[in-house]
Amino acid sequence: MLFPLLRPILFALDAERAHNLTIDMLAAWGRDNTPPMLRKLARGPGDACLRTTVAGLDFANPVGLAAGVDKDGRAIDGFFALGFGSVEIGTLTPLPQPGNEKPRIFRLAADRAIINRLGFNNGGIDAALPRAQAAKRTGLLGINVGANKDAADRIEDYRVGVAKAARIADYVTINISSPNTPGLRDLQHGAALAELLAAADAARNAPERRPLFLKVAPDLNTQEIDGIARAAIDHRVDALIVSNTTLSRPPLKSGNAKETGGLSGAPLAALARTRLADFRKASGGAVPLISVGGIDSADEAYARIRAGAGLVQLYSALVFAGPGLPGRITSGLAQLLKRDGFANVADAVGTQA
């Protein structure tokens, strides 16, 4: 209820500064100085009908936090307390890196969208893993890994990241779909993708075999989608996250629309829906799908589930709808499932594909 009052204050700040302040507040969760307004937002995982199993993992609800929000894993407890069934931190690289020059996050308020060109800014995986280890998880924790911009061998960077993350995470995500690291998306194709997935598959076995997810871009053609789906099946990828930000530009109203970088938020929704359908068709349902992009309501999350997504993830909508959004979506999803006679999320997956 307080977010509509706070939003003008946050929006008066530079977008990256406002984001960092939000992370600082959520990082205080569970400590003696937890802000009272945050305590009032605390939510459980939701109705029992929301429980679902994807890639052998039991999720209390299908609504997750997408990677990129809490890159360094500073506020894991706080995000779980908002009602997320899963929290994915990162993208984390083997070595710390500052990312691209500022400013590099731009709000498009009239479009309910964000453009970012952050460039994998993070403090490095070794700094983040102790925080992840110490977090009081009330859901499942994913760790998203990537390669350093100046890496001599990017596949080796992924191997290192997967091996380290697999010791702590409930699942590990390979991010080869960011548009803000030059050449990174080349790893989505052909021999490079096969080599990467083979290396990651071999690296995820300590102390036990962790589920491996692959995050892909929305800016793909039919041949590329088919190739990724086939490679994912061949190399035993446990789920595909569809999709990252887009370099395309649908009609936009905001003054920041011409900024370079990846576009996320409401204008991405139509493309994200299309890619979800494309990957379901290309994989034949053999690989679980996680839908990301423009999800800002229970109705939209439910539509993605019925189109074939086993899970959904949020990012940009939190900027415009506030920290109460995951709770509203989970509550609404439970009502929609019951309205339509579904006993659980799994029963609804793909029913309108």
Residue pairs with C-beta under 8 A, 6 or more apart in sequence:
1 324
2 37
3 321
3 322
3 323
3 324
4 322
7 322
10 18
10 21
10 22
11 18
11 107
11 109
13 21
14 103
15 103
15 105
15 106
15 107
15 114
16 102
16 103
16 104
16 105
19 105
19 319
23 69
23 70
23 74
23 75
24 74
25 35
25 38
25 78
26 38
26 70
26 75
26 78
26 79
26 82
26 323
27 74
27 75
27 78
28 34
28 35
28 38
28 78
29 38
29 75
29 77
29 78
29 81
30 77
30 78
30 81
30 136
38 78
38 81
38 323
41 81
41 82
41 323
41 324
41 327
42 81
42 82
43 81
43 82
43 83
43 326
43 327
43 330
44 83
45 60
45 61
45 83
45 85
45 138
45 139
45 330
46 60
46 61
46 83
46 85
46 327
46 330
46 331
46 333
46 334
47 330
47 331
47 334
49 334
49 337
49 338
49 342
49 343
49 344
49 345
50 60
50 61
50 62
50 85
50 330
50 333
50 334
50 337
50 344
50 345
51 58
51 59
51 60
51 61
51 344
51 345
52 58
52 59
52 61
52 62
52 310
52 311
52 344
52 345
52 346
53 59
53 346
54 62
54 239
54 288
54 290
54 310
54 311
55 171
55 211
55 213
55 238
55 239
55 288
56 211
56 238
57 140
57 170
57 171
57 211
58 140
59 85
59 86
59 139
59 140
59 311
60 85
60 138
60 139
61 83
61 84
61 85
61 330
61 333
61 345
62 85
62 301
62 305
62 309
62 310
62 311
62 312
62 333
62 345
63 83
63 84
63 85
63 301
63 311
63 312
63 313
63 314
63 326
63 329
63 330
63 333
64 84
64 85
64 86
64 87
64 88
64 142
64 290
64 311
64 312
64 313
64 314
65 79
65 84
65 86
65 87
65 88
65 313
65 314
65 315
65 326
66 88
66 292
66 313
66 314
66 315
67 88
67 89
67 90
67 91
67 142
67 144
67 173
67 175
67 215
68 90
68 91
68 116
68 118
68 144
68 315
69 79
69 315
69 318
70 76
70 79
70 87
70 89
71 89
71 90
71 91
71 92
71 121
71 122
72 89
72 92
72 122
72 123
72 127
72 128
72 131
73 89
73 90
73 128
73 129
73 131
73 132
73 135
73 143
74 131
76 87
76 89
76 131
76 132
76 135
76 137
76 141
77 135
77 136
79 87
80 87
80 135
80 136
80 137
80 138
80 139
81 138
82 323
82 324
82 326
82 327
83 326
83 327
83 330
84 139
84 326
85 139
85 140
85 311
85 330
86 139
86 140
86 141
86 142
86 170
86 311
86 313
87 139
87 140
87 141
87 142
88 141
88 142
88 143
88 144
88 173
88 313
89 128
89 132
89 141
89 142
89 143
89 144
90 122
90 128
90 142
90 143
90 144
90 145
90 146
90 173
90 175
91 120
91 122
91 144
91 145
91 146
91 175
91 178
92 122
92 124
92 125
92 128
92 143
92 144
92 145
92 146
92 161
92 165
93 120
93 122
93 124
93 125
93 145
93 146
93 147
93 148
93 157
93 161
94 124
94 125
94 147
94 148
94 151
94 157
94 160
94 161
95 124
95 148
96 122
96 123
96 124
96 127
97 119
97 120
97 121
97 122
97 124
97 148
97 149
98 121
99 118
99 119
99 120
99 121
99 122
100 117
100 118
100 119
100 121
100 180
104 116
104 117
104 118
104 119
104 261
105 114
105 115
105 116
105 118
106 114
106 115
106 116
106 256
106 259
106 261
107 113
107 114
107 254
107 256
107 319
108 114
108 115
108 252
108 253
108 254
108 256
108 257
108 265
108 267
109 254
109 320
110 252
110 253
110 254
111 252
111 253
111 254
111 257
111 265
111 266
111 267
112 265
112 266
112 267
112 296
112 316
112 317
112 320
113 252
113 254
113 263
113 264
113 265
113 266
113 267
113 268
113 316
114 263
114 264
114 265
114 316
114 319
115 256
115 257
115 259
115 260
115 261
115 262
115 263
115 264
116 180
116 245
116 261
116 262
116 264
117 180
117 259
117 260
117 261
117 262
118 180
118 261
119 149
119 178
119 180
119 181
120 146
120 148
120 149
120 178
120 180
120 181
122 128
125 143
125 145
125 160
125 161
125 164
125 165
126 164
128 143
129 143
129 164
129 165
129 167
129 168
132 141
132 143
132 168
132 169
133 168
135 141
140 170
140 171
141 168
141 169
141 170
142 169
142 170
142 171
142 172
142 173
142 213
143 165
143 168
143 169
143 171
143 172
143 173
144 172
144 173
144 174
144 175
144 215
145 158
145 161
145 162
145 165
145 172
145 173
145 174
145 175
146 157
146 158
146 161
146 174
146 175
146 176
146 178
146 181
146 184
147 154
147 155
147 157
147 158
147 161
147 181
147 184
148 157
149 181
149 182
151 157
154 184
154 187
155 187
155 192
155 195
155 196
155 199
156 199
158 174
158 196
158 199
158 200
158 203
159 199
159 200
159 202
159 203
160 203
161 172
162 172
162 174
162 199
162 200
162 203
162 204
162 212
163 203
163 204
163 206
165 172
165 210
166 172
166 203
166 204
166 205
166 206
166 210
167 206
167 207
169 210
170 210
170 211
171 210
171 211
171 212
171 213
171 238
171 239
172 200
172 204
172 210
172 211
172 212
172 213
173 212
173 213
173 214
173 215
173 241
174 196
174 197
174 200
174 212
174 213
174 214
174 215
175 215
175 244
176 184
176 185
176 187
176 188
176 193
176 196
176 214
176 215
176 216
177 184
177 185
177 188
177 215
177 216
177 217
177 243
177 244
178 184
178 185
178 244
178 245
178 262
179 185
179 217
179 219
179 244
179 245
179 246
179 247
179 261
179 262
180 261
180 262
185 217
185 219
186 192
187 193
187 196
188 216
188 217
188 220
188 224
188 228
189 224
189 227
189 228
190 227
193 227
193 228
193 231
194 231
194 234
194 235
197 214
197 231
197 232
197 234
197 235
197 237
198 235
200 212
200 235
201 212
201 235
201 236
204 210
204 212
211 238
211 239
212 236
212 237
212 238
213 237
213 238
213 239
213 240
213 241
213 290
214 228
214 232
214 237
214 239
214 240
214 241
215 240
215 241
215 243
215 244
216 228
216 240
216 241
216 242
216 243
216 244
216 275
216 279
217 243
217 244
217 246
218 242
218 243
218 244
218 245
218 246
218 248
218 268
218 271
218 272
218 275
218 293
219 246
219 247
219 248
220 228
220 275
220 278
222 278
225 275
225 278
225 279
225 282
226 282
228 240
228 279
228 282
229 240
229 279
229 282
229 283
229 287
230 282
231 237
232 240
232 283
232 287
233 283
233 286
233 287
237 287
238 287
238 288
239 287
239 288
239 289
239 290
239 310
239 311
240 279
240 283
240 287
240 288
240 289
240 290
241 290
241 292
241 313
242 272
242 275
242 276
242 279
242 289
242 290
242 291
242 292
242 309
243 271
243 272
243 275
243 292
243 293
244 262
244 292
245 261
245 262
245 263
245 264
245 268
245 293
246 262
246 263
246 264
246 268
246 271
246 293
247 262
247 263
248 263
248 271
249 257
249 263
250 267
250 270
250 271
252 267
264 293
264 294
264 315
264 316
265 294
265 316
265 317
265 319
265 320
266 294
266 296
266 316
266 317
267 294
268 293
268 294
268 316
269 293
269 294
269 295
269 300
270 294
271 293
272 291
272 292
272 293
272 294
272 295
272 304
273 291
273 303
273 304
273 307
276 289
276 291
276 304
276 307
276 308
276 309
277 307
277 308
277 353
279 287
279 289
280 289
280 307
280 308
280 350
280 353
283 289
285 308
285 350
288 310
288 311
289 308
289 309
289 310
290 309
290 310
290 311
290 312
290 313
291 304
291 307
291 309
291 311
291 312
291 313
292 312
292 313
292 314
292 315
294 300
294 316
294 317
295 301
295 304
295 312
295 313
295 314
295 317
295 329
296 314
296 317
296 320
296 321
296 325
297 328
297 329
297 332
298 328
298 329
298 330
298 331
298 332
298 333
298 335
298 336
299 332
299 336
301 312
301 329
301 332
301 333
302 332
302 333
302 336
302 337
302 348
303 352
304 312
305 312
305 333
305 345
305 348
305 349
306 348
306 349
306 350
306 351
306 352
306 353
307 350
307 352
307 353
308 349
308 350
308 353
309 349
310 345
310 346
310 349
314 325
314 326
314 329
317 325
318 325
321 328
333 345
337 343
337 344
337 345
337 347
337 348
340 348
342 348
